[in-house]
Amino acid sequence: MAIQTGVLIVGGGFAGVTVAQELEKQGIETTLVDKKDYFEVTFATLRNITDPDKTKNRARKKYQDLLSGRFIQSDVIEMSSTSVVLADGTEIEFKQGIIASGTRYSSMPVAKSTRAMDIGARNDELFAFHEKLTSANKVLVIGGGVVGVELAGEIAHAQPNIHVSLAHNSNVLLNGFKEKAQRKSLEQLNQLGVDVKFNSQYQKVDDSYIDKNTGIASDADLVFEATGVLPNNSYLNLHLSKILNDYGYVQVNERLEVIGENNLYALGDIADVGEPKLGYLAQEQGQYVAKSIIKKLKGKPSKAYKRNPLMALIPVGQKDGVVQLPFAVTTLRFLVGLKQKDLFIKKVYKAFGVVPNLQ
C-alpha cells in the first residue's frame, strides 16, 4: 500500500506540530507520523510527576484533536529522499520531507516516554511515577543541567518531607549558562533544602548507584538520571546515514535544509542547528521551515535561519526560578511567573490554534 502526500513530517514534537499547522493554514497537504497518539507539552512533565493536582493531564492532547492535517500513528522504520516505510509496511511518498523525530533520554523515560504510546497509558505512567515519589524518603537526581535542576526543585517544593540530593559531575550547575544563573539556581535549591553534590559521578552497579569518585553508594529510595539524550535516528541508517554527524544528529545548512538533499529539512532536537535545544526554539524553527517551503513552492528564495542565543526560564520549585536573557540574568518574580502560572501549556496550544484539555 502506498500513500502520497505533499509534505511528510516524521515526529510530532514542538517542531513537527508547528510546521504541520503552519503549512495546513496555507492549504498545503501534510502528513505527520508519530509512534505516539498524543502531543505533550514537556515543560509541564516534571510538575505533573511531583504535584499532579496543579497540572492535571492538561499538558497532553491527542493528535487527532490537535492537527489540521493527516496524522498516522506508526513507527517509521526507514526513510529515503522521497519516501518512508512504516512498521506495517505502508509506504508514504512525499514531495518535501521534514525530519523532526527529536531525542530520548537514555535512562529517564519519565521525561520522554519510551513505552506509553497512547495518551491513557502516558497519564497512568506519570501517576505511577508520582506514587513512587510520594512513597520515597530519599531521592537522588543525577545531572545538574536544566532538567536536573528543575526536577530537584519541583520535588523539594511539592514533597518537603523527602530528602532530595542533586549530584552533578561538574563544579557548577547549568553548564553553558551565565555565572549568575548558575549561582542563583544553586541558592534557590539550597533554600528548598536540596543537598547539591558537585563533582560526583554516580553510576548504576547492579541495583546500586555508586559515586565513581568516592566509591560511596547512594541510599536513595528513588533515583532519576537526568543525563544525556540520544537522537531518534534509527530509521535513517539504511538510506540516509550520510546526513548524520558523528553524534547522530542531522546536519543542516543555513536554511535548515538537510545537507546534500534538495527536498529534506531537519529541525528540533534531532537537527544540528547550532542553537540550544529548547521547545520554543523548535517552534520558531517550525515556523521558519513552513515559510521556506511556501516560498519554495512559489519559486521565491528564502533567507537564512537566524540562530538564537541561549535564553531560558528555569523554574526552581513552584515560586522561584532563573531567567537568562541575552543581556542579563534575573530572578524577578513577575518574569519567573510567566512560566510558573501554567508552565506555558495554554500558550503552546494557543500557538497551535487549539485549547488544552480541561484536565
C-alpha angles and dihedrals in degrees: 000000000000129000126194125210139168097229124016117199121194109202133027104221126117093296098044096047092045095054092044094052094044093051094046089054087062094048096256114145114240136181118196119196123196132157090226125068094219143060117226131203094222092193087076100045098093094052089046086062099042101037110009094173088069097056102018105190095307094120093073130066132172114254090230088062093043112039125076093201135053119304126195121187107215146107115262106225099180139008134193132179092277109024149019131218119218129213092262092052096259113147121211117197117201142183095212124023128200122198108207103142095133128199139292134214112250093218109009110072090163088077095047114007121233095182111032104081098165127058096243092053090049092051089050092046093055093046090051090054088050091054091049089050096050091051093053126097098191128029128190120201113194115205130045099215125111095289095045094048093047094046094049090050093047093051094046092050099044097036106033092167091067120087105230124199124187115199121195130180094220134061094247135045124240099027110215095028126108118278093249092054090051092049097044094048089053091049092051093048090050090052089055090052098252113156104224115201115195127200091022124143109191116188130182113248111180103308097339136081111223127188104236091208098052104020089231118140120224117244093205119137091212131028129196116195103206094176134114132356130219125214117246095233109128092113090060097057099085102052107004107037089122091070093062124092124222091279095050098256123131115257115229136180130230090287094049090251115145107257111252095015126093100199104035130090130184128199143155125040097335093057124085091227098152099240134088116293099241131143098241090051090051087055091051090050089051092053091048094050092048090054091046093053091048091051091046091054088051092049093248126134121242129219122242118273111260110231115225129225120240110284123162144161109212118188115216104194119329098296109034137047147142127262118199115195127176090257104031150004119233142173096196109152096226091056094043088048091062088077100026092064096074103335090257093292094134092042093053095049092045088057088054091051097248139089125246123255114275093238 
